């Protein structure tokens, strides 16, 4: 690839790097921006200038070893992806590709081969070097004396205080250390340049029901203010493949994929699952919907790389992967995602969404379906926000509690020696809101789910401004429809002095009971709209309405209590 063929940010970063050729250089570029291309171009410059004799690449997963080797071959570099710790360097290659785990297991071996000749070490997704103490210590031991280290990451942050090797930290004036990059190209920059696709997030709510070990049944609604335990239980219940929530969301995602394939015939979808069992179960559901085979990729199992490569080159509709493999999945045609995992850390979320943002033609938009859980909605709304790794951050122990609780719930249910703490009964699913470029669009879902169909049928090729205009128009139409329905309902309501016959009173109770699901949807739509207008979290608005109007949690409200909260939010 010539210098002119590089993207603007790649040229700028390369010029900055080659101007000084420092021992350490950290390039931060959003997933899908082309970090691999930049790094390999820098490597070829050093190699052809005889400043280095070997090139080593360190990656987080086995699949990425193959991917990097293939990318290097396209620019004339031969890197061995099959190198093992017991091997000697094969002189027929220009270098090797290894994993962080490999280096951590035998750092002195890697130190010996890396310092034997002048070496450039490319550390891909460098934040992974802090995943385990042995990894970080191993990387430092192995590569502290090499000539050049080029570190890459799309997400230069972690949710803990683990130091990332060879990353520079500076004081922020408030007692914290903040990571510093030498060149940064964020998602917002890439979006403005058309390098990545914008993402529409479709958040699905619904009432989840479960039973504890004492036989007591509970119900909670995704997206409403819940305590951590309730949130974890409701979330896990929604993701249960035996329930109703996940099949409904997979059906909606498949409908969206078929819509996108009208303009992008090879568009594909990826479901990110929590574990192998649910991944296989999700695949069985998709097999009933899809007209093509469903690919299942289970972590770093034998043949995983080949499966991903075959899916990437095919026109098949769906692939299901466990959460651990999401970062290694590089399939540019992915356009629809289902975030069906319990992971909620900013790092994992950013990497997972990065699988869907690779742009191939103007106007492409990716669609990601996810549970309407506050922590995920917040991450989706802040996708364009740049982050750095901060050491000594206050209250860090509070981060990631969702992951820990759901993982604990998984362990409790799967451990054969323990009595099950709870079992899921079921959960229904309904479109709650859309998030696009940081703005939230509430959905006013009525009987027949026409609004859901409207959003699932959004055109596949629209530029950012066209998409914003269309979403605003759809929301205005829904608000008008809701107001007309409310007026019609009011006009048929008996006057306060009217006294209905006894049989009519029973009918009114039955009608109110049937109306409750619709009122809940209307309330959640108003909460979403208010959140978008005020910038306040959904949970805070729910709490405010409950505080002002009284009554129990929304899932237990009567029809009249729901109407009171709806009227309060309308006035607000």
N, C-alpha and C positions, 0 to 999 in steps of 0.2 A: 504493500500500500504506500503510495507516494505521500509526501507531506501535504499536498493540496487535497488529497482525498480524506484527510482527517477532519473530524468535526472541530468547530472553533475551540471548544474547551480543551480538546485533546492537543491541538496545536499550541495553545497557550501554556498548558501544563508541560508539554514536551520542551518548549523553548525555555521555560523556567528551570526545568530539570537539567537540561544540557548546558545551560549557561554556567552553572557552578558544579555540576556532577557531585553533589554531596554524598557522604556515606549513608545518610538516612534521608528519606523523602517519603512523606505520607500524602497520598492522593485520595481525596474523598469525593466519590461521584455516585449519584443515586443509582440504584439497580436499573439496568437497562440502558445506561448512558454510554457504555463502551469502555469500562476500565481495562478489560483484557487487551483490547486493541491498543490502548495507550501504553500499557506496560510492555507489550511485545515490541512495539515500535521503539521504545526506549532501550529495550534489551538488544535489538538488532543494531542500534547505533553504537552501543558500547562494544558489542561483539565485533562488528566490522571495523571499529577503530582500534581493535586489539587492546582495549582497556580491560577486558575480562576474557577469560579462557573458557569459563563454564557458566551455565545459567541453571539455577535451582529454583523451582517453584514449589511453595508449600500451600496446601489447600485444606479445607475442613473435611471433605468427604471423598470417598473412593471414586464416585462418579465424576467429580470435578477433575480428577487426575486425567481421565480420558479426554474430557472436554478441553482442557488446557493443551494437552499433547496435540490434539487435532488442530486447534487454533494456531499453535506454534508452527505446525507443518505448513500451514497456508502462507506463512511469511518466510519460509525457508529455514526454520529452526527445527532441529530434531531432538525432542525431549522424551525420555524413556518413562512411560507411565507405570511400568511393571516392576520398577526397582524395589527390592526388598532389603531389609536391614542386614541380611546375611550375604547380599551380593557385593561384588566389586563393581566400580563404575565401568560401564561399557564404553570404550573409547570411540565407538561408532556413533555415539550420540553427542549432542552439544550440551546435554545436561539431563536432569531428572525431574520428575514431579512426584512429590511425596505428601503425606498427610501430616497434620500437627501431631496426631497420635503416634505416627511412626517416629517422628523426631523425639517426642517425649519418652518413648520406650528405650531409645538408645542414642542419647544426645552426643556422647563422646565419639561414636562412629560417624555421626553427621558432622561433627566439628572437624574430624580428621579429613574427611573428603572435601569439605567446603573450604578448608584453609590450605589444602595441598596445592591448589592453583588459584589464580585470581578469579573470584566468583562474584556474580550478581545473584542475590537471593530475592525473589519476589514473594512477598508474604500476602497471599490473597485472603480477603476478609480477615484482616489482622485482629479484629476484636475477638475472634475465636481463640486466640492464643491465651486468653484469660479464663477459658472455660474450666480448666483444671490446673491445679498447682504444678503438676508434672509437665503440662503443656507449656505454661509460661516459663518455668525454670529450664525446661529442655530447649526451648527456642533461644533463650538468652545464652545458655551454655554452648549450643551448637553454632550460633551465628554472630557472637559478639565481636569476632575478629575478622569477619569477611570484609572485602573491599567495598561492596555496595549492598545496601538493603533498600528495596523499593516496596513500601507497604501500601496496600489497597484496602478500601472498605467502602461499602455503600451506606453503612450505619455505624458511624464512629462513636458509639456509646454502648454502655452496658448498664444493667440494673443493679450492679454491685460495685464494690470498691476494689475489685481485682485490677491491678496495674496491667496495662497492655504493653508488652515488651516493645522497645524501640520507638515508643510514641512519646513525644515531648509534652509535658504538662507545665502549665504556668499558673501563678496565683491570680485569682480573680478579684482580690481585694476584700473578699468576705470570708476568708479562711478556707476556701476550697481550691482544689487544683483542677484545671480544665484542660482537656486535650487540645492540641494545636495541630492543624493540618498545614501542609505547604501549598496545597491547591484544593479548593472546594468547588464542587458543581452540584448544587442541590436539586431536589425534585422540582421546586418552583422554577428554577432556571431552565431545567430540561423541558419542562412543560411549556414555558414561554417560547423556547426554541423549536418546539415540535419534535424533540428527540424522543419523548415518551408520550404515551397516551394518557389522557385524563381518565379518571376512574369514577364511575357512579357506584355508590354503595347503596344497596337495597337492604334495609334493616327490617327483620321480621320479628314481630312480637308474638304474643299468644299466652294463654293460661296453661301453666304446668301444674300437674297434680302428682303427688307421691304419698307413700305410706311409710311410717317409721316402724321400728321393730316392735312397738307396742300395739300396732294396728291402727294408730291414729292417722287420719288422712289430712293432708295439707294442700293448699293451692296458692300459687303466687303467679304474678304476671311479669314476664320478661319486660324490662324497661322501666318498671316502677321502682320506687325506693324500697329496697330490701336490705336486711342485715346480711353480712357476709355468708353465713351459713345458708340462708334462704336463697341468696343469689347463686351459690354453687349448686344447690339441689335443683333449682329451676333450670339452670343452664344445662346441667348434665341430663336432666329429664328430657329437655328439648332435643339434645343430640342423640338420644336413644333411638337406634334404628328400628326398634319394635314399636315405637309410638307413631303419632300422626304428624308431628312437626317436621321432622327431617324429610319424609317422603313428599310432603307438600312443598317444601322449599326446593328440593331437587326437581320436582315437576316444574316449578316456576323458573328455575335456572335453565332447565332444558328448553322451555318455551322461549326464553330470552336468547339462548344459543341459536335456536333455529331462526329467529328473527335476524340475528347478526350474520348468519351464514347466507342470507339473501344477497348481502353485499360482499361478504368475505367467505367464499365457499369452503375454505379450509379452516375456518375459525374453530378452535377447540376449547374444551372446558376442563378445569381441574378442581377436584374436591380435596381439601386438606383435612384429613381425619386425625383423631387423637392417637389411635393405636391400630394394630393389625386387625383385630377382631372387627372393629367398627368399619374399617376400610373395606374389608371383604363384604360386610353387610350392606354398606352404601353401594358397592359395585353391583350387588344383586338387584337392588332397587333400580339402578340406572339401566341395567340390562333389559328391563321391561319397558323402558322409555326410548332407549337409543336404537337407531337402525344400524349401528356399527358396533364392533366389539368394544368392551370396556377394559382398559388397561389398568392393572393394579400394581403399584410399585411399593414394595415394603422395605423401607429404610435402605441399608446397604447390602441387601441380599444378593446372592450370586445371580448375575444376569440383569440387575437393576439398570445398569447403564445402557444395555442393549435395548431393554424395554422402552426407556425414555427416548432413545435415538429413533427407534422404530415408530413410536407415537409421533415424534416431532416431524418425521418425514411422511407420515400418512395423512389421510384426511378424516381419520376417526374422530368421533365426537368427544369422548370422555376419557379422562384418566383420574384415578384415585390414588393418593399418596399419603403415607403417614406424615405427621408433622415434622419429623426429623429430616425428611428428604426434601422439603420445600425449597431450601436454599440452593440445592444442587440441580433443581429442575430448570433447565434453560430451553424453553420451547416458545419461540417468538410468536407462534400462531395462537397461543392461549389468549382468549378474550373474555371468558366467563369463569368466575371462581365461586366456590362455595366454602366459606370459612367455617368448617364444621369441626372445630377443635377447641379444647379448653384453654389453649395458650393465650395469654393476654399481656405479655410483656411488650413494651414498645419495640424492642429489638426484633423479636420474632414476628410481630405484626408487620413491621416495615419490610422485612425480608420476604415474608409471604406475599404481600401485595406487590412486591417487586417482580413476581413471576408474571404479572399480567400487564405490565406497563410498556413493553417493547413496542415501539411504533414502526409500522411498515408502510403506511400510506396516510395522507392527510385525512383528517376527519374521523379516524378510528377512535372508538371509546370502549374501554373495558367495563364490565359489570361484575361486581363482587357482592354476593349474598352473605349476610352474616346475622347472628342473633342480635336482637335489640337489647344489648347489655351495655350499661353506661360506660364501662371502661373501653369497650370496643368502639362505641359511637364517638367517644372523645378522641381516640387514636385516629379514627377515620376523618374526623373534622380537622385534625392537625397534621395530616399527612404531609403537607407542604412545609411544615415548620422544621428548620434545621436544628439538629441537636449535637452536642458534644458529650464526651465522657467526663463526668464530674466526680471527683474523689472527695469523700467527706461530706456528702450531701445530707442534710438533716432529714430524719424520718425515713431514711432509705429502707428501714425494715418494713415499712408499710407497702412498699412497691411489690407488685406481683402476688398479692394475697389470693387473687382469683385462681392463679395457677396452682398454688399450694393446696387450696381447699378442694378444688375439683380433682386434683391428683390424689388427695387423701380419700375423697369419696370413691374414686376408682379403685384404690387399694382396698378399701373397706368392703366393697362389693365383690371383689375378685378373690380375696383371701379365703380359702376353703375352711380354715380353722376358726374363723370368726363368724358370729351370727351377723347377718346382713343388717346394717344400720338403717337402711331404708330401701324401698323399691319404687321405681317409677310406675305410675299408673297411665300417664299419657299427657300429651300437650298438643293444643291446636296451634295453627300458624296463620298469621295474617300480616300483610305488608303494613308496616308502622310508619316508616319515613324513608326518604332518600337523602343522601348526603353527596353533594357535588361541589368540588373546589371550595370546601369549607363551609358551604351554606346548607342548611337543613330544610327540606321540603316535606311538610307533613302530608299524610295521605288521609283523606276523609272516606274511608271504605264503607260502602253500604251493601245491602243485600245484592248478591250476584257478583261482587268483587269487580265491578266494571273498572274502577280506578286502577286496580292491580293490572288488569288487562291493558289499560292505556299505557302504563309505565313499561310493562314487559314488551309492548309493541313499539317502543321508541325506535326511530330509524337508526340504522347501523352506522351511517356516515353523516356526522354533523360536526362542524367546528365548535369551539368552546362557547362562543357567543350565541350561536344558533341553539345549542343545547340549553344554555341558561334561559334564553327567551322561551323555549318550548316548555321547560319545567315550570317557569313562572305562569305561563298561560294555562297549563294543566291544573296548577294549584288554584288559580283564580276561578276556573270553571268548577272545580270541586267545591270551593267555598260558596259560590253562587248556588250550586245545587243543594248544599246543606242548608243554606238560609231559606230557600224555597220550601224544602221539606219541613223545616222547623215551623214556618208560617202555616203550612198546610196542617201540621199536627196541632198547632195552637187553635186554628179555626174550628177544629172538630172536637176540642176538649170541652166538656160540660161546664157551664157557669158554676161558680161556687155554691149558689143556692139550689142548683138542680139536685134531685134525689133519684138516682137510677134505681130501676127495679132490682130485686135481689139477684136474679139470674144474671143481670147485666154486671153487677158488682163482681161476680165470679169471672165473667168474661174479661173484665178490666184487669183482674189479678193475672189471668193467663196471658193477656196481651203484654202487660208490664214485664212478666217473666221472659217472654219471647223477645222483648225489646232490649233487655239488658246487654247482650253481646254487641248490638248495634250502638248502644249508648257508650259502652266502653271504647269502641273504636272511635267514636266521635270525640270522646274526651281525650284519647291519646293523640288524635290528629290536632286538636287545639293545643295540647301541651307541646307538640313538635313545632307548631307554628309560633307559639309564644317563645319557645327556646331559640328559634331562629331569629326572632325579632329582638329579643333582649340579651341573647348571649348567655343566659343562665342554663344550668344543667336541667335535663328533663326531671330528674329526681327532686330537685329543689322546687320546681313548679308544682309537681304532684303534692309535695308536702305543704306548700303554701295553700293550695286549694283545699286540702284536707283540714288544715289548721283553721281556715276561715269558715268552712262549711260544716265541720264536724264529721262524725261517722267513722267507719272502719276502713281498712285498706281497700283499694279499688276492687280487688277480686271478690270482696265480700259485700260490696255496696248493693243496696236496693236500687230500683229504677229511679225513684225520686231523689235519692242521694246523689246518683250520677248526674241527674238533670241539674241539681243545685250546683254541682261543681262546674258543669258545662256553662251554665249561666254566669257563674262567677268569672270564669276565664274569658267569656265573651265581653263582659264589661271591662275586664282588665286590659 
